[in-house]
């Protein structure tokens, strides 16, 4: 193993292609950054780098332009097609809109080829992409506009409503807007010349991604051009073992880094294809896997759980690998999916702050019940409350470092995320004697009841195996006698009724499968659980009820 290269080394350059230096000026102070480690040969990037030149242009230059790159609804673009679309959008941004390198461009659109091309064009043009979830409301968008000081917007016409409620927003160019003579497609048609990728620094900010708000207050995370390549050269290269023959498909939005990597960046890095479809249901995703002969699926545990009973109705013979991330993977979901499809799920934990998955396992390395081991390129350990590493068998704070790490946009919470060079993800984990990491809870979701530490996720895992339970979320509820009690919020399957008898049945079931002190002393039935657009359970909303 070579010596680690850190961000204070020659890999960092004072050069920047940014004319507008807002992003660089609003990085956290260098002493608040995590340590950055580049101890794989493939992570040794040059000081000047544009990630789209590597992800897209290099394939065309190498003669792979006719390979399929992106597949949409009734649309299929080769790498050469995608390059032409990206170049035209880049020219619209730089020539028509007068943007300069370093300007921020907010993007709004569902998963589709035009959204993908727009993101890539922003990066290729030396601008900074600020992708946003389609379901965000005007108030939430306003916060992002103000925080990122957005200069321009590319937005699908179908998402105009919330944007138009904002007074004084930056210039907007609409796409997927047939007949609009001033729309993006009409403007693109007026540009035919290639666009040379801006000669950006490897450490020029190219992406400001906002966290999905599981705690209620999203934060802007800033990532460099080299970070985009680094996530492609770690998890998909070493754990997923992606190849040019793969067809990637899934549900996470491109505005969510799980989706941006899994459905766009990873396929492009390996010369593969990505399928981008809007508003997929569990049945729709299964049908699309069959129709497009997808080999790799990315989605959240909730979707896998909903797809499981439907899977036998579809031909999933092409499917080889299934990646689960976004929230903890219950053991019951893993086992049910494997029983239905024969596929051992690849679990993973990532973070918007670190950009993508950093702990996982695949193939023979999978150990049910464990997330996995650090992905090559990353390191991880468990820290106690004093910030000291602890050995196997102790629950503590998960700490990670690697080639990517947390850099919040002008946010005091940077001090809380980084400790002694480690990224603290906010997850409570335990490492076993073989070096596997086991999820226990979010650190703010640990329940302390009568002196016992109880992981809500463990109680959820058990309840999800009960035949009457469709979904559940477990939180701590304040209690005068015990400090907290375990409270389960349960969605029942059709045909089962919420009743006192059902409460007792669930409590008895929990006592039979885990230590009795962990059983839910309170059970609330609900029609649905609060989730983010990316499928993450918002436990803070359960606690607030």
Phi and psi in degrees as a GROMACS rama.xvg file:
@    title "Ramachandran Plot"
@    xaxis  label "Phi"
@    yaxis  label "Psi"
@TYPE xy
-77.5273  164.063  UNK-2
-66.3269  143.244  UNK-3
-63.0388  142.21  UNK-4
-103.249  123.994  UNK-5
-104.968  169.352  UNK-6
-69.3532  -9.35271  UNK-7
-92.5979  2.90251  UNK-8
-88.258  -169.043  UNK-9
-64.5043  -15.0343  UNK-10
-63.7897  -24.2415  UNK-11
-87.1054  143.71  UNK-12
-131.233  145.444  UNK-13
-78.2243  -11.3541  UNK-14
-68.542  141.366  UNK-15
-143.311  142.02  UNK-16
-86.137  -6.01674  UNK-17
-73.9412  123.348  UNK-18
-79.3284  -42.2873  UNK-19
-90.4542  110.381  UNK-20
-97.1486  20.7724  UNK-21
-52.4896  -49.677  UNK-22
-62.5763  -48.6649  UNK-23
-63.5846  -37.972  UNK-24
-67.4996  -23.2607  UNK-25
-107.76  14.5917  UNK-26
-65.2082  153.427  UNK-27
-62.7667  159.173  UNK-28
-55.1692  141.979  UNK-29
-55.692  -33.3608  UNK-30
-69.8922  -12.5221  UNK-31
-96.26  -0.634996  UNK-32
-74.8263  153.866  UNK-33
-74.2046  160.704  UNK-34
-64.2791  139.656  UNK-35
-112.705  129.714  UNK-36
-119.419  128.493  UNK-37
-126.838  66.9736  UNK-38
-100.648  16.1416  UNK-39
-109.687  144.85  UNK-40
-60.5824  -34.1278  UNK-41
-73.088  -8.23351  UNK-42
-95.2339  6.59015  UNK-43
-87.6499  85.3816  UNK-44
-91.1372  151.919  UNK-45
-67.8903  161.612  UNK-46
-67.9124  -24.1359  UNK-47
-119.323  126.949  UNK-48
-160.489  133.417  UNK-49
-115.738  118.596  UNK-50
-62.0502  -31.2836  UNK-51
-72.801  -29.4216  UNK-52
-60.5472  -35.4591  UNK-53
-81.0132  -40.6416  UNK-54
-77.3905  -27.6242  UNK-55
-124.272  -59.4786  UNK-56
-61.0146  -36.3764  UNK-57
-63.4387  -34.4862  UNK-58
-66.5795  -44.0028  UNK-59
-64.8277  -42.9333  UNK-60
-63.2183  -28.6507  UNK-61
-88.3746  6.27905  UNK-62
88.9016  13.4685  UNK-63
-101.665  22.0492  UNK-64
-64.0275  -24.0468  UNK-65
-92.109  1.40314  UNK-66
-72.8051  148.747  UNK-67
-71.3887  131.012  UNK-68
-107.255  -50.4115  UNK-69
-134.101  135.533  UNK-70
-121.849  128.735  UNK-71
-123.121  -170.239  UNK-72
-69.5924  109.652  UNK-73
60.4459  32.6687  UNK-74
-149.623  135.315  UNK-75
-141.394  120.029  UNK-76
-110.363  134.29  UNK-77
-77.9867  174.262  UNK-78
-61.3078  -38.3267  UNK-79
-67.0842  -40.7573  UNK-80
-60.2964  -47.7289  UNK-81
-61.9613  -41.3617  UNK-82
-60.5859  -42.7376  UNK-83
-62.4164  -42.4796  UNK-84
-65.1151  -44.1049  UNK-85
-61.5845  -44.6949  UNK-86
-63.2577  -39.979  UNK-87
-65.9791  -41.4551  UNK-88
-65.9543  -39.724  UNK-89
-59.5714  -39.1037  UNK-90
-68.5644  -36.912  UNK-91
-60.7512  -44.2693  UNK-92
-63.4794  -45.3563  UNK-93
-85.2294  -38.2839  UNK-94
-92.8338  -56.0742  UNK-95
-67.0295  -43.6965  UNK-96
-93.9082  -10.4463  UNK-97
68.6153  25.6898  UNK-98
-78.1188  151.651  UNK-99
-120.297  155.103  UNK-100
-51.5918  133.402  UNK-101
102.048  -20.15  UNK-102
-62.499  149.598  UNK-103
-98.2237  133.645  UNK-104
-119.177  117.09  UNK-105
-83.2279  135.094  UNK-106
-119.719  135.953  UNK-107
-135.347  123.323  UNK-108
177.961  152.739  UNK-109
-74.4173  173.839  UNK-110
-65.8974  112.389  UNK-111
-161.708  162.163  UNK-112
-57.693  -37.0767  UNK-113
-67.0802  -36.0432  UNK-114
-65.0042  -43.1367  UNK-115
-61.9903  -47.7771  UNK-116
-62.4676  -36.3804  UNK-117
-66.6944  -42.6122  UNK-118
-61.0363  -47.6946  UNK-119
-63.3789  -36.9649  UNK-120
-65.1763  -40.3114  UNK-121
-59.508  -45.9955  UNK-122
-67.0401  -42.0496  UNK-123
-64.6927  -32.3115  UNK-124
-81.703  3.99988  UNK-125
79.4312  12.2333  UNK-126
-92.4897  178.15  UNK-127
-114.91  119.999  UNK-128
-81.951  136.053  UNK-129
-126.225  79.1649  UNK-130
-71.6716  143.755  UNK-131
-129.58  147.628  UNK-132
-64.7144  138.509  UNK-133
-58.1276  -30.2859  UNK-134
-87.7439  2.90218  UNK-135
-64.1239  142.985  UNK-136
-93.4355  169.28  UNK-137
-55.8426  -41.9345  UNK-138
-62.4465  -42.2391  UNK-139
-68.2101  -40.1015  UNK-140
-62.301  -38.3181  UNK-141
-59.4137  -39.7414  UNK-142
-62.6292  -42.8202  UNK-143
-67.504  -42.9233  UNK-144
-55.3035  -47.368  UNK-145
-68.0889  -43.8078  UNK-146
-69.7003  -41.4698  UNK-147
-91.4908  -3.21611  UNK-148
48.6647  58.3308  UNK-149
-65.4315  137.738  UNK-150
-99.0275  -25.2862  UNK-151
-159.937  165.898  UNK-152
-135.837  135.361  UNK-153
-112.958  122.99  UNK-154
-141.817  136.88  UNK-155
-64.5049  137.613  UNK-156
-60.0912  -30.6356  UNK-157
-65.9052  -15.5096  UNK-158
-107.184  22.4999  UNK-159
-68.7826  -30.5534  UNK-160
-51.7869  -54.7545  UNK-161
-67.5058  -37.3713  UNK-162
-65.26  -39.9033  UNK-163
-69.8352  -13.2732  UNK-164
-79.5922  -11.2242  UNK-165
-90.3912  122.814  UNK-166
-77.7895  139.382  UNK-167
68.0109  26.9196  UNK-168
-72.6228  160.628  UNK-169
-65.8747  171.187  UNK-170
-56.4466  138.996  UNK-171
-118.769  135.011  UNK-172
-116.494  124.957  UNK-173
-89.1298  144.517  UNK-174
-122.236  171.879  UNK-175
51.4084  46.9918  UNK-176
-131.899  74.342  UNK-177
-55.7705  137.779  UNK-178
87.6904  -7.97601  UNK-179
-83.9837  108.811  UNK-180
-67.2777  -15.9361  UNK-181
-108.884  8.56794  UNK-182
-74.8694  172.866  UNK-183
-64.1834  -44.4014  UNK-184
-63.1844  -40.0016  UNK-185
-64.6758  -40.2019  UNK-186
-67.5064  -40.522  UNK-187
-59.3385  -36.6145  UNK-188
-63.057  -19.172  UNK-189
-89.1917  0.668712  UNK-190
-124.826  122.65  UNK-191
-120.685  -16.7865  UNK-192
-75.1319  147.932  UNK-193
-62.0323  158.224  UNK-194
-120.951  121.114  UNK-195
-78.1775  131.17  UNK-196
-57.5328  135.144  UNK-197
-62.8226  137.916  UNK-198
-79.405  72.2725  UNK-199
-78.2243  159.065  UNK-200
-75.4754  149.713  UNK-201
-59.0031  -28.3668  UNK-202
-105.057  23.3863  UNK-203
-77.3498  134.504  UNK-204
-65.4918  132.891  UNK-205
-125.223  -10.8742  UNK-206
-144.609  128.72  UNK-207
-115.801  107.847  UNK-208
-109.046  128.719  UNK-209
-92.8132  137.041  UNK-210
-61.9687  157.504  UNK-211
-81.8365  -2.29398  UNK-212
84.5019  32.3076  UNK-213
-66.8814  -21.8589  UNK-214
-100.704  0.716243  UNK-215
96.7335  -17.9902  UNK-216
-128.163  97.4512  UNK-217
-67.6694  151.329  UNK-218
-124.154  145.995  UNK-219
-86.7866  124.523  UNK-220
-109.187  133.986  UNK-221
-107.062  131.198  UNK-222
-129.091  147.894  UNK-223
-92.9577  168.139  UNK-224
-57.9292  -41.4353  UNK-225
-68.5748  -27.2462  UNK-226
-63.3265  -38.4693  UNK-227
-59.6555  -43.1978  UNK-228
-73.6841  -34.3666  UNK-229
-61.802  -41.932  UNK-230
-67.9574  -27.2868  UNK-231
-74.2461  -26.8948  UNK-232
-96.7018  7.12324  UNK-233
-113.924  -86.869  UNK-234
-58.7131  -54.3506  UNK-235
-68.6236  -27.8437  UNK-236
-77.581  -45.0398  UNK-237
-97.8827  -35.0131  UNK-238
-98.8173  -51.8696  UNK-239
-73.6238  -29.463  UNK-240
55.4129  54.4754  UNK-241
-68.3754  154.302  UNK-242
-140.502  170.278  UNK-243
-64.7659  -18.325  UNK-244
-86.1444  -3.8113  UNK-245
-76.1335  149.718  UNK-246
-122.736  112.167  UNK-247
-90.0469  142.156  UNK-248
-149.293  159.84  UNK-249
165.512  -171.978  UNK-250
-112.77  -22.3368  UNK-251
-62.8281  137.423  UNK-252
-62.4502  150.993  UNK-253
-63.6154  -21.6757  UNK-254
-75.0965  -11.1505  UNK-255
-101.206  130.021  UNK-256
-61.0063  -27.0294  UNK-257
-59.3916  -43.3034  UNK-258
-77.1216  -40.309  UNK-259
-57.5678  -44.6096  UNK-260
-71.2171  -54.5982  UNK-261
-67.5423  -28.8914  UNK-262
-109.334  -12.4349  UNK-263
-129.984  -59.5979  UNK-264
-67.5221  -45.3847  UNK-265
-63.2463  -48.9092  UNK-266
-56.6216  -43.2258  UNK-267
-64.7289  -38.5948  UNK-268
-60.0277  -32.565  UNK-269
-107.193  10.9178  UNK-270
70.6234  22.5912  UNK-271
-94.8422  -168.443  UNK-272
-120.479  146.535  UNK-273
-120.811  134.092  UNK-274
-97.8207  123.778  UNK-275
-120.187  109.151  UNK-276
-129.363  144.872  UNK-277
-87.3149  148.879  UNK-278
49.1468  52.9446  UNK-279
-76.9184  133.536  UNK-280
-93.7631  168.179  UNK-281
-54.9195  -44.0076  UNK-282
-66.6884  -38.816  UNK-283
-65.6086  -36.7053  UNK-284
-66.8767  -42.3684  UNK-285
-61.5908  -42.5495  UNK-286
-64.1103  -37.5145  UNK-287
-70.5306  -36.9445  UNK-288
-57.6173  -43.7685  UNK-289
-66.9873  -46.8964  UNK-290
-66.0845  -40.4046  UNK-291
-98.9904  3.95209  UNK-292
51.7108  48.7975  UNK-293
-66.4724  145.907  UNK-294
-109.097  -23.9662  UNK-295
-130.711  129.36  UNK-296
-119.28  132.803  UNK-297
-116.549  120.607  UNK-298
-162.705  178.972  UNK-299
-90.5442  160.791  UNK-300
-54.123  -38.072  UNK-301
-58.3156  -41.3773  UNK-302
-67.9622  -42.0857  UNK-303
-60.3817  -40.1664  UNK-304
-63.5667  -40.4563  UNK-305
-73.2958  -29.0465  UNK-306
-77.6649  -24.9436  UNK-307
-52.8601  -51.6721  UNK-308
-70.0941  -16.3295  UNK-309
-90.7093  -19.6399  UNK-310
-54.3313  -40.2347  UNK-311
-61.993  -15.666  UNK-312
-80.7341  -5.64237  UNK-313
-125.469  153.342  UNK-314
-86.7277  103.003  UNK-315
-106.507  26.7016  UNK-316
-59.9853  -27.0454  UNK-317
-77.4461  -23.1505  UNK-318
-71.7138  125.633  UNK-319
-115.424  -34.7413  UNK-320
-137.452  136.25  UNK-321
-125.702  122.448  UNK-322
-107.278  129.759  UNK-323
-116.76  130.008  UNK-324
-160.26  -178.001  UNK-325
102.327  -34.2852  UNK-326
-159.98  171.948  UNK-327
-61.5519  140.587  UNK-328
-92.0927  110.832  UNK-329
-65.3  142.397  UNK-330
-59.1073  -36.5019  UNK-331
-62.8155  -36.9004  UNK-332
-69.1124  -43.7096  UNK-333
-58.0098  -48.0346  UNK-334
-68.3169  -38.8759  UNK-335
-66.2117  -41.992  UNK-336
-65.5916  -41.7118  UNK-337
-66.3469  -36.8201  UNK-338
-65.4737  -37.0209  UNK-339
-78.2091  -30.3262  UNK-340
-121.149  -17.7534  UNK-341
80.2896  5.49828  UNK-342
-102.81  125.302  UNK-343
-80.1552  118.414  UNK-344
-69.7233  140.839  UNK-345
-92.6368  105.741  UNK-346
-82.8443  155.313  UNK-347
-159.627  149.904  UNK-348
-117.901  131.784  UNK-349
-133.024  -175.857  UNK-350
-155.431  144.224  UNK-351
-57.0928  -35.5819  UNK-352
-64.6062  -31.2157  UNK-353
-104.419  -4.94674  UNK-354
90.0345  -42.553  UNK-355
-157.659  -162.972  UNK-356
-67.983  133.589  UNK-357
-126.118  -11.771  UNK-358
-131.591  129.33  UNK-359
-168.819  -179.567  UNK-360
-160.694  150.078  UNK-361
-140.155  165.711  UNK-362
57.6549  -134.476  UNK-363
-69.667  -12.4012  UNK-364
-82.9815  -9.58062  UNK-365
-66.634  133.118  UNK-366
-126.664  105.31  UNK-367
-52.6193  134.047  UNK-368
98.0787  -17.5424  UNK-369
-111.622  146.228  UNK-370
-69.0959  -41.8699  UNK-371
143.588  -152.728  UNK-372
-118.726  165.153  UNK-373
-55.662  132.781  UNK-374
-64.3874  139.958  UNK-375
-49.2153  131.193  UNK-376
106.884  -19.1317  UNK-377
-119.453  158.734  UNK-378
-128.199  152.317  UNK-379
-148.464  153.176  UNK-380
-154.725  174.452  UNK-381
-111.118  129.074  UNK-382
-110.239  144.584  UNK-383
-84.0615  -174.502  UNK-384
-65.8203  -19.2372  UNK-385
-93.8501  4.05284  UNK-386
82.2142  16.7817  UNK-387
-100.093  139.455  UNK-388
-62.7742  141.967  UNK-389
-121.513  158.107  UNK-390
-86.9333  -170.724  UNK-391
-58.8623  148.625  UNK-392
86.0613  3.93247  UNK-393
-117.178  127.991  UNK-394
-78.9732  132.805  UNK-395
-158.416  -162.737  UNK-396
-87.588  128.852  UNK-397
-71.692  129.835  UNK-398
-125.788  136.167  UNK-399
-137.528  147.026  UNK-400
-147.629  154.073  UNK-401
-178.441  -153.767  UNK-402
-76.8967  -11.7138  UNK-403
-124.034  159.073  UNK-404
-172.674  175.473  UNK-405
-74.7649  126.942  UNK-406
-140.625  94.8606  UNK-407
-75.7922  147.377  UNK-408
-78.5891  105.509  UNK-409
43.9601  59.8851  UNK-410
-139.364  125.203  UNK-411
-63.4042  -18.0121  UNK-412
-70.9307  -5.51568  UNK-413
-55.6148  -38.7325  UNK-414
-63.4956  -29.0699  UNK-415
-82.4187  -25.4458  UNK-416
-85.063  -27.299  UNK-417
-113.982  128.425  UNK-418
-136.365  118.419  UNK-419
51.5362  39.1121  UNK-420
87.4216  -7.77351  UNK-421
-95.8114  145.088  UNK-422
-83.547  125.36  UNK-423
-100.075  110.102  UNK-424
-77.0805  -12.2814  UNK-425
86.5677  12.7026  UNK-426
-108.806  140.082  UNK-427
-91.7886  121.943  UNK-428
-130.138  165.319  UNK-429
-135.659  135.513  UNK-430
-102.36  136.82  UNK-431
-91.8671  179.869  UNK-432
-66.2507  -16.3751  UNK-433
-97.5661  5.48518  UNK-434
86.3013  9.3919  UNK-435
-83.6464  142.71  UNK-436
-102.102  129.706  UNK-437
-114.165  123.191  UNK-438
-71.233  136.998  UNK-439
-116.473  -42.4433  UNK-440
-179.436  169.04  UNK-441
-68.5601  145.988  UNK-442
-60.4676  -29.9701  UNK-443
-88.9467  4.54572  UNK-444
-107.762  -1.01849  UNK-445
-65.4708  133.202  UNK-446
-103.622  126.136  UNK-447
-111.332  108.76  UNK-448
-124.494  117.639  UNK-449
51.9009  37.7029  UNK-450
88.1227  -7.24994  UNK-451
-94.2359  138.37  UNK-452
-88.9305  123.941  UNK-453
-125.148  126.279  UNK-454
-87.9298  117.618  UNK-455
-56.0968  -35.4085  UNK-456
-62.6474  -32.9821  UNK-457
-66.5798  -40.4935  UNK-458
-67.1172  -40.1815  UNK-459
-59.5198  -44.7781  UNK-460
-54.3281  -42.732  UNK-461
-70.0866  -47.9872  UNK-462
-62.2916  -32.33  UNK-463
-67.8239  -15.9214  UNK-464
-86.9259  -7.06913  UNK-465
-73.0223  135.411  UNK-466
-63.2331  -16.0542  UNK-467
-93.0308  -10.4451  UNK-468
-98.3694  124.076  UNK-469
-89.7196  -49.8505  UNK-470
-144.305  157.376  UNK-471
-158.317  153.978  UNK-472
-133.406  134.602  UNK-473
-118.817  130.304  UNK-474
-135.89  170.171  UNK-475
-91.5586  137.093  UNK-476
-115.571  130.956  UNK-477
-56.1853  137.096  UNK-478
-144.448  130.423  UNK-479
-63.1494  -37.5479  UNK-480
-81.1124  -43.343  UNK-481
-104.603  -2.3422  UNK-482
86.2242  -58.0872  UNK-483
-144.207  154.276  UNK-484
-122.459  159.244  UNK-485
-80.1349  125.604  UNK-486
-122.286  125.452  UNK-487
-105.519  129.005  UNK-488
-103.022  118.325  UNK-489
-121.953  132.741  UNK-490
-103.881  120.816  UNK-491
-87.1158  151.733  UNK-492
-71.6439  155.34  UNK-493
-54.6013  140.043  UNK-494
95.4334  -4.08651  UNK-495
-117.513  138.141  UNK-496
-107.044  141.546  UNK-497
-72.8234  125.016  UNK-498
-162.286  169.231  UNK-499
-62.4259  -35.6616  UNK-500
-64.0104  -39.7221  UNK-501
-66.5071  -38.7013  UNK-502
-57.3995  -49.3659  UNK-503
-63.5919  -38.1154  UNK-504
-63.1008  -42.5232  UNK-505
-69.2152  -39.5501  UNK-506
-64.5683  -44.6525  UNK-507
-63.1872  -39.2967  UNK-508
-62.2188  -43.8211  UNK-509
-61.8826  -43.3808  UNK-510
-62.0748  -29.4616  UNK-511
-75.516  -20.9645  UNK-512
-113.521  -18.7797  UNK-513
-137.459  169.91  UNK-514
-53.6729  134.075  UNK-515
-56.0084  -29.1596  UNK-516
-67.6964  -12.4542  UNK-517
-91.2092  -5.60933  UNK-518
-67.0788  152.726  UNK-519
-74.2906  110.641  UNK-520
-73.646  -18.7007  UNK-521
-128.239  137.348  UNK-522
-129.09  125.248  UNK-523
-116.828  132.921  UNK-524
-97.3719  141.173  UNK-525
-145.923  158.674  UNK-526
-77.4587  -29.2228  UNK-527
-158.712  159.912  UNK-528
-101.304  146.592  UNK-529
-72.244  125.568  UNK-530
-133.507  155.142  UNK-531
-74.6856  172.629  UNK-532
-63.4032  -22.6457  UNK-533
-89.6885  2.18553  UNK-534
95.9304  0.115654  UNK-535
-75.9586  137.721  UNK-536
-71.3707  129.344  UNK-537
-94.6962  84.0469  UNK-538
-66.333  -25.9241  UNK-539
-62.4839  -29.5603  UNK-540
-73.6104  -34.3069  UNK-541
-65.5005  -41.1214  UNK-542
-65.9953  -28.5894  UNK-543
-80.3792  -13.7161  UNK-544
